[in-house]
Amino acid sequence: MAGSKIDYINYRIERAYEALNDARYLAEKESWNATVNRLYYACFYAVTALLLNNNLDTKTHSGAKRRFGLHFVNTGLISMRFNELYSDLMDYRQKGDYSDFMDNDRDNVLPLINPVEEFINTIKQMIPADVS
């Protein structure tokens, strides 16, 4: 790790908000698969910051999802609705990025933007103020 743990956590939170802003821009351009990609990564960056803050390292996207569920959702620290959002976005992103003839659309993408912002804000609140 090039910087300190705190630097890395802060960087990941910043990346989460940057990806959310990118998603909003892409939604304005009606680029729905790209919007979903950025929404997923916004959540992923926030989750990896939270995991690192709690000394839980992971090397894969599915590992991050699994540890997030185990340590934060199953324990009641994070609402199940956020776990469902994260899972749905992971699925939508993979289908949009890798499947033929799978196109996300306005109706399923626009309702995800505000919940992703809430997801990031919730995670940021779980990280001590001197870190983020």
Secondary structure, DSSP 8 states (H G I E B T S, - for coil): --S-HHHHHHHHHHHHHHHHHHHHHHHHTT-HHHHHHHHHHHHHHHHHHHHHHTT---SSHHHHHHHHIIIIITTTSS-HHHHHHHHHHHHHHHHHHHSTT----HHHHHHHHHHHHHHHHHHHHTS-TTT-
